[in-house]
Amino acid sequence: MNQSAPPAILFKLMTDPGEASFLVDWLEKSTGQPVVEEIFDGRSLLSVSVGHMDGLKRALLAEGGRSLGATVLPEEVIGETDWDAFWKKQGFSLFRVNRWMHVVPEWEEVPEVEGPVLRLHPHLAFGTGLHETTGQCLSLLVDHRPIVKKRSSAILDFGSGTGILGIAGLMLGFGGRLFAVDDDPLAIDSTLANLRLNGLEKQSIVQSGFDGIAREFLEEGKRFGLICANVTGNVIVRFLPEWHGLLEPGGILVLSGISTRELDRVESLCPPPFSVFRRRRFHTIFLRKSAC
């Protein structure tokens, strides 16, 4: 683990439930972190980790929250030992994906079940399966898992967060090697920890940059069997042509975190055929590259 990781600091806003959806979207885009919503006395309390942001950026975030009509509450410092209780309070517990894969928090016992079991501790990173984007991606991976595991293929998890999508890809047989990329040091730490938790660290490379991976694959003629990118529409627009070019024939591209405002633009760049799965705030695109 990274010994110089920034402290766990929670930024909190109180708002009316009718305004919460817009503010959650704004906070996630501003911080790059998942937002937890709780209801107290008929009002929405929004919490997000901001330990990776300096004091000036946090002050600007607070000012932005006030300008949007929310009440900014004092920041809260979370100790490392408090995270289990924090995520338990948010309702993160064992769940099953499409009657096949089980996702089990680190603090819960592993059940005796059929199908793969993915162990997870979110810490400060994005991706528990509770968010609509992560849940939709997991559902698509389970539904489209290969009948025969593809040990020779590679997987790219771009914007890995906790590493949940890349780990699921390995467990479901989309490839035998994972490349996980995230520019957030907290996410890199979380991905590495969850890979170790599932005994998959020797099959994986985790790093902050994508350019070196892309260059290696192009120079050596390698391709990915699966690319997952649960990020934002703007990031997808920037990288989509490169990702599609690095996808092997018949390979799968799962794109999520796309807002309604961004969806038309992303769709215009997707080579057919592809499917769009619309949700309340964010949408997901599933694309399989032509085998021809």
N, C-alpha and C positions, 0 to 999 in steps of 0.2 A: 504494500500500500504506500501511497505517496505521503511521507511524513510531514511535508510542508503544506498539506491541504488546508484551504481556508476554513475559518470557523463556520459552524452551521448557524446562520442567522435567518430568522423568518420575518418577512415583511407582511403586514396584515392590513387589510381593508375591510370596512363594514359598509354594506350597501343594501338597497332594497333588492329582493329576489328578482324583480323584473329587469334590473340593470346588471345582474350578476353575469349573464352570458357574455355580454359585450366586454365587461371588465376582465373576465377570465381570459378571453381571447387577447386582449391588450396586454395583460400581465405575462402571458406565455410568450408572446412575441417580444416583449421588452426584456424579459429575463432569460429566455431559453429554458425555463424550468416548468415542471408541472405545477398546477394550481389546485389546491385542496379547498373544497367548499363545504362549510358547515352551516347549519341553521340554528340561530339562537334568538328566541323571543320574536320569531317572525322575520328576522333579518338575516342576510347572508354574510358570513365571515369568510373572507378569502385569504389564504395563507400561501406564500411562495418563498422558496429559499433564495437568498440574495447574498450569501457569504462570498460568492465569487465576484461580486461587484464592489468597487471602492466607494468611499463615503460620498463623493460628489455624485456618482451615478445613482446611489440610493436616495440621496436628497432630491435629485431631479425626478426620480420615480415617485417619491412622496408628493412632490408638487404636482406632477401629472395626475396622480390619483385624486388630489383635492380639486383640481380643475375639472375633473370629470364627475364631480359631485359626490365622491365617496368620502367616508371618514377614515383618516389614516390613524392607526393605532400604534403604540410603541413597539419597536422591534423586540423580538424574543430570541435569545441565544439558546440553542438546543445542544445538550451534551450528547456525546456519542452513545451513551448508555440509554438515552431517552428515545432513540429512534424506533425501537421495537414497539414501545407504548404508543408513539405517535402514529405509526402505520396501522396498528391494531385499532386505534380510535377511528381511523378513516375507513374501516371496514375491509382492510386487505387481509383476506384469509383464503384458505384452500378453495380453488374453483376448478371446474372442468371445462375444457374447450371442445365443443361439438362432440361430446360423449367419448372423447378419446384421450387427449392429453390433459394431465393434471398439473396445475401450477400451485406449488406449495411454499408458503413463506418459510424462511430459515428456522423460525422459532416454533414451527409446528412439526409434529411427527409425520414421517412419510407413510402414507397408507399402502396397504397391499392391494394394488389395483392392476388391471390390464392396461397396457399402453404406457407411453413414456411419462415420467414424472420430472418436472422442471422445478428445481429448488431456486428460490429467489429472495434476496434482501435488497430493497430499493435504495436504502441509505438516502442520499440527496438527489439521485438521478431520476430521469423520466423513464417510465415504462414498467408498470405493474400488471397490465392487462385490464385495469379498472377504467382507464381512459378509453373513450370511444374509438380513437385511432388505433391504439395498440391492440384492443380487443378485436377489431375488425381484421387487422393484419394476422393475428394469431388464428382466427377462424379460417381465413383464406389459406394459410399454410397447412392447417390440418386437413381441410377439404381437398387440397391439391397435392398432398404428399405423394411421393413416388411409390409405386408398388414394390420396386426393387431399389434398395438404397444405392445412391450414386456416389460411391466412395471417391471416385477420381475427380469429381466436380468441386468447384470452389464456391463459397458463399461470401457476399459482401453485405455487411450491415452498416449502412451509412447513417450516422447520427445515432449511435448505438444506445445511448442512455444507460440503462441497466444491463444491456446485452441480451434482453429477453428474446428478441426476434432472431438474432443470430444463433443463440443457443437452441431455440426451437427448431431452426433450420437444420442444425447438425443432428439433433435428436430424431427429427422426422425423415432424415435420409436425403436431403437435398444436396449434400456434399460432404466431403471428408475434411475440408479445410475452411476455416473461417477467417475472414479479414474484417475486423471491426474498427470503425473510424468515428471519432468524435473530437471536436475541438475544445470540449469542456474537460478540464483535468478531473473534476469530480465524477464525470461519466466514465472516463477511462479507468479510474480506480474502482468504480462500481462494476463495470463490465469484467475487469480482471477478477474481482472477488467472486462474482457469480459464476464465471467460468471455472474457477477453482472449486467452488461449492458443488458444481456438477461434474467435476473430474474431466473437464474438456480443455484445460489451459494448454496442453501440449498440441492440440489441434488448431490453435488459434494464434493470430497476430493482432494486437490491439495498439493503435497509434492515433496521433492527432491529425495527420495529413493524408490526403488521398493521392496526391500527384505521383509520389514514388511508386505506389501500388499500380496505378494506371500505366505508368511508364514501363514497369517490369512486365505487365501483362501484354502490352502492345509489342514490346521488343521480343518477347519469347513466344508470342502467338497464343497466349493463354486466354481463357474466357471463363466467365462466371455462369454457373447453372442457376443461381438465385441471387437477386439483388433486392434488398429491402431498404427503403428510405422513408422513415417516418419523421419528416422534418417540416418544412413549410413549402408552400407553392413556389415562392421566389427561389428557394434553393433547388427545387426540382427543375424549374425552368432552366436554371443555369447548367445543371449537370445531366439532364435527361439524354441529350444526343450522345454524350460520352458513355453513359451507362448502357444505353441500347447497343452501342457499338461494341462494348465489352461483354455482351451477353451471348452465350453460346446458342446455336440453333435449337429451338425448343425450350430455351431457358425462360425463367419467370422473373418478372419485374413487379414488385408490390410497392406502390407509392401512396403515402398517406400524410395527414396533417395539412391537407389542402382546404383552404377556406372557400366558401361559396364565391366570394369575389375573385379568387384565383383560379377557380375550376375551369372556366372556358379557355383560359390561356394555356393551362397544362394539357387539357384535352387536345388542343390544336397541334401540340407537338408530339402526341403519342401516335406511333404507327399502328394502324389497325391490324388485327382485331384487338379490342380491349373492352373491359367492363368497368362501369362506374358504380360504386356503392355509396349512396348518399346517406348522411346522418344529420343530426341536428345542427352541429356547428362545423364539423370537418368531414371531408370525404376521402374515399380511397379508390385507387385505380389498380386493376389487375390486368397485366399484359403478358401474353406468352409470345415470344419471338417465333416467327415462321421458321419451320424446320427446313425449308427449301434454301 
